């Protein structure tokens, strides 16, 4: 009986440890030439969290640079080509050869000031919005008004509708070309208007409207951030210490490619 009780207690402790490890937030220390930054990684984005932890543990980020710095926007690093890079070398194309599926958690997780997010290639070559396997950025951003946020919502809707119009046009390419080559502008305008109306119906049926919550609006208006990146780039952590260091980095003097004139190196470790 005592052995059975001991076994049950041991199993309970094991499950307790597993649950604790799953719920604990992972903290990463980023040491830079201008001071230290601490970031916590979100458990809601496990693919990005685990990849970042793997790279930190392996020492991948040690001696890499913050190679792209834009005041009131963000600071970016993690390009393996930045290690020992000569001055004026164009950086930003390096990677691990791997990419990560996007883990958008909007509206719960968004691009407020101080968040950690994954860089990626643009939509023209990366329509799936896959994240870089190593490059990241920390948002500094700026404050936005309600008008600004309304415009971002409007433009996001227009972008989706335009995408669907192009898709409909190409799905019926033979008819589309026939109408376009007829040189009858009234017929062409009627045709394009018809495609846009269908695209709007698709938007209402298949897309969740892109809307900022009242909480997000309040934060973007007071603390700031980069709201136009929401739902486009994966946010997977945030700063808990070292905002002043990030501010120093974003104010560094840069060249025409936004690379700091004086190298800002990093080292990382898991706390």
C-alpha positions in Angstrom: 0.0 0.0 0.0 2.9 2.4 0.9 4.6 1.6 -2.4 1.4 2.4 -4.3 0.9 5.6 -2.4 4.6 6.6 -3.1 4.1 5.8 -6.8 0.9 8.0 -7.0 2.7 10.9 -5.3 5.6 10.6 -7.7 3.3 10.6 -10.7 1.5 13.6 -9.4 4.7 15.5 -8.9 5.8 14.7 -12.5 2.5 16.0 -13.9 2.8 19.0 -11.7 6.3 19.7 -13.1 5.1 19.2 -16.7 2.2 21.6 -16.2 4.5 24.1 -14.5 7.0 24.0 -17.3 4.2 24.5 -19.9 2.8 27.5 -18.2 6.0 29.2 -17.2 7.1 32.1 -19.4 10.6 31.8 -20.9 12.8 34.8 -20.4 15.7 35.7 -22.7 18.5 38.2 -21.8 19.8 40.2 -24.7 23.1 41.8 -23.9 24.1 44.7 -26.2 26.9 47.2 -26.5 24.4 49.8 -25.1 22.9 47.8 -22.2 20.7 44.8 -21.5 17.2 43.9 -22.6 15.0 41.2 -21.1 12.2 39.7 -23.2 9.5 37.2 -22.3 8.4 34.7 -25.0 4.7 34.0 -25.5 3.4 30.5 -25.0 0.6 31.4 -27.4 3.1 31.2 -30.3 4.9 27.9 -29.5 6.6 27.5 -32.9 8.3 30.8 -32.7 9.0 30.5 -29.0 10.7 27.1 -29.4 12.7 28.1 -32.4 14.0 31.2 -30.7 14.9 29.2 -27.5 16.8 26.7 -29.7 18.8 29.4 -31.4 19.6 31.2 -28.1 20.7 27.9 -26.4 23.0 27.1 -29.4 24.7 30.5 -29.2 23.4 31.4 -32.7 22.8 35.1 -31.9 26.1 35.8 -30.1 28.1 38.5 -31.8 25.4 39.2 -34.5 24.4 42.9 -35.1 21.3 45.0 -34.9 21.7 45.6 -38.6 18.6 47.6 -39.4 17.5 50.5 -37.1 14.7 53.0 -37.8 13.7 55.6 -35.3 10.0 55.5 -34.3 9.6 52.1 -36.0 11.8 49.2 -34.9 15.2 47.7 -34.4 16.1 44.5 -36.3 18.7 41.8 -35.9 19.5 38.1 -36.3 21.1 38.0 -39.7 23.9 35.5 -39.5 25.8 37.4 -42.2 26.1 40.3 -39.8 28.8 38.6 -37.8 32.1 40.3 -38.5 30.4 42.1 -41.4 32.5 44.9 -42.9 31.3 48.5 -42.8 28.7 49.4 -45.5 28.0 45.7 -46.2 24.4 45.3 -47.1 22.7 43.0 -44.6 19.3 41.5 -44.1 19.2 38.6 -46.5 20.8 36.0 -44.2 18.9 33.1 -42.6 19.0 29.5 -41.4 17.5 28.0 -44.5 14.3 27.4 -42.6 11.1 29.3 -42.2 8.3 29.2 -39.6 4.5 29.1 -40.2 2.8 32.3 -39.1 1.2 32.3 -35.7 -1.1 35.4 -35.8 -2.9 35.8 -32.5 -4.6 39.1 -33.4 -6.4 40.8 -31.7 -5.1 39.3 -28.4 -1.5 39.8 -29.4 -0.6 42.9 -31.5 2.2 45.3 -32.4 2.3 47.5 -29.4 5.5 49.3 -28.4 8.1 46.8 -27.0 6.9 43.6 -28.6 9.3 41.0 -30.2 8.3 39.8 -33.7 9.6 37.7 -36.5 10.9 39.4 -39.7 10.0 37.9 -43.1 10.2 38.4 -46.8 7.5 40.5 -48.5 4.2 39.2 -49.7 5.2 39.3 -53.4 7.7 36.4 -52.8 6.2 35.1 -49.6 2.3 35.1 -49.9 2.1 32.6 -47.0 3.7 35.1 -44.7 6.2 32.6 -43.4 8.6 34.0 -40.8 12.3 34.1 -41.0 14.0 31.2 -39.2 16.2 33.7 -37.2 15.7 37.4 -37.9 13.5 39.4 -35.5 12.6 42.9 -34.6 11.6 44.9 -31.5 8.9 47.5 -32.1 9.5 51.1 -31.0 6.8 52.7 -33.1 4.9 55.9 -32.5 1.4 57.0 -31.4 -1.6 56.9 -33.7 -4.9 58.7 -33.8 -8.3 57.2 -34.2 -8.3 58.6 -37.8 -5.0 56.8 -38.5 -6.4 53.5 -37.1 -9.6 53.9 -39.2 -7.5 54.4 -42.3 -5.4 51.2 -41.6 -8.7 49.3 -41.2 -10.0 50.7 -44.5 -6.9 50.0 -46.4 -6.7 46.5 -45.1 -10.2 45.8 -46.4 -9.4 47.4 -49.8 -6.2 45.2 -50.1 -8.2 42.0 -49.5 -10.9 43.1 -52.0 -8.3 44.0 -54.6 -6.7 40.6 -54.1 -10.0 38.8 -54.7 -10.8 40.9 -57.8 -7.4 39.9 -59.3 -8.1 36.3 -58.4 -11.5 36.4 -60.1 -10.0 38.1 -63.1 -7.3 35.5 -63.5 -9.7 32.6 -62.8 -11.7 33.8 -65.8 -8.7 35.0 -67.8 -10.0 34.1 -71.3 -13.2 36.1 -70.8 -11.3 38.9 -69.0 -8.9 39.3 -72.0 -11.8 39.1 -74.4 -13.6 42.0 -72.7 -10.4 44.0 -72.2 -9.4 43.6 -75.9 -12.8 44.7 -77.1 -11.8 48.3 -76.4 -15.4 49.0 -75.1 -14.7 51.0 -71.9 -18.3 50.8 -70.8 -18.4 47.1 -71.0 -15.0 46.8 -69.3 -16.0 49.1 -66.5 -19.2 47.1 -66.0 -17.2 43.9 -65.9 -14.7 45.2 -63.4 -17.5 46.6 -61.2 -19.1 43.2 -61.3 -15.9 41.5 -60.1 -15.5 44.0 -57.3 -19.1 43.4 -56.1 -18.4 39.6 -56.1 -15.1 40.3 -54.2 -17.0 42.3 -51.6 -19.4 39.4 -51.1 -16.5 37.1 -50.7 -14.9 39.4 -48.1 -18.1 39.5 -46.0 -18.5 35.7 -46.3 -14.9 34.4 -45.9 -12.9 37.1 -44.1 -13.1 38.2 -40.5 -13.2 42.0 -40.6 -9.9 43.6 -39.5 -10.9 45.8 -36.6 -8.9 47.2 -33.7 -10.4 46.7 -30.3 -11.0 49.6 -27.9 -8.1 48.3 -25.8 -5.8 48.3 -28.8 -6.9 51.7 -29.8 -6.1 53.1 -26.3 -2.6 51.5 -26.3 -1.8 52.7 -29.9 -3.0 56.2 -29.0 -1.0 56.4 -25.8 2.0 54.0 -25.9 2.3 53.6 -29.6 3.4 50.8 -31.9 3.1 49.7 -35.5 -0.5 48.8 -36.0 -0.3 48.4 -39.8 1.8 45.2 -39.2 -1.0 43.4 -37.3 -2.1 40.2 -38.9 0.9 40.4 -41.2 3.9 39.5 -39.0 4.0 37.2 -36.1 4.5 38.7 -32.6 6.0 36.2 -30.2 7.2 38.1 -27.1 7.7 41.4 -25.4 10.2 43.5 -23.4 10.0 43.3 -19.6 13.2 45.3 -18.9 15.4 47.5 -21.0 13.1 49.9 -22.9 15.7 52.6 -22.4 18.3 50.4 -24.1 16.0 49.9 -27.1 15.5 53.6 -27.2 19.2 54.2 -27.4 19.6 51.7 -30.2 16.8 53.2 -32.3 18.4 56.6 -32.0 21.8 55.4 -33.4 23.2 57.1 -36.4 22.7 55.0 -39.5 23.8 54.8 -43.2 21.5 54.9 -46.2 20.5 51.2 -45.6 19.5 51.9 -41.9 22.5 50.1 -40.6 24.1 51.8 -37.5 27.4 53.4 -38.3 28.9 51.9 -35.1 28.2 48.2 -34.7 25.7 47.2 -32.0 26.4 43.6 -31.2 24.3 41.2 -29.2 24.7 38.1 -27.0 21.8 36.1 -25.7 21.1 33.6 -22.9 18.0 31.9 -21.4 17.3 32.9 -17.9 
